[in-house]
Amino acid sequence: MDSITREGVRHIATSERYAARWPFGPDKPHPYGRANSALIMATEPFLDFFRTVYNQPDEGAP
């Protein structure tokens, strides 16, 4: 994936498939930050999610 919109990120973060493994938010390993009125995320955990979780075969899948 070369680029994604904020709506695309929101869709992935709240999807049934990925919500439990999304690493950002309250009670998650990486809280959201704030920059003025924008929510921000740490870059490395964000990229790591897409490298290791997104579009990978589901655990336990045949």
N, C-alpha and C positions, 0 to 999 in steps of 0.2 A: 504494500500500500504506500503510495507516494504522498498522498495528502488526504485530509478528512476535514469536514466542517464540524462546527461545535454541535450541530444537530446529529451528525453521524456518531460523534463520541457519546452524546447523551443516549442515543438509541442503543449502542453497544453496552454502555454501563448499566442500563436498566433492563436489558433483554433477559429473558428467562434463562438462556444458555450461559450468560456471562456475569450476571449481577452478583452472584455469590463469590466470584473470583476477582471482581473489580477491586483494585487495591486502594481506592481513594474514597474518602468520606468519613463521617462519624463512625467510630468503632471499627475503623479499618486501619491497616498499617501506615497509611499516608494520608494525613488530613488535607483538605483543600486549603489553599491560601487565598489571600485577597490582594488585589492590586486595583485601587479605586473601586469601581463597581463590578469588576470581573473576578471570577473564580479562577485560580491558577493551580496547576499540578506540577509536581517535581518531574523533570524530564526523564531521568533514567528509569524510575519505576513505570512511567507511562510507556516508554519504548520497550521495556522488558516485558510488559503485559502483551504487547503486540508480537514480540519475538517468540514468546513461550506459551501463550494461552490462546490468543485469537486465531481462529481457523485451524487449530490443531485438532487431531482426532480426539473425540471424547474418551476419557478414561473408562475402561471397561467395555468399549465398543468392540465388536468382532473384527 
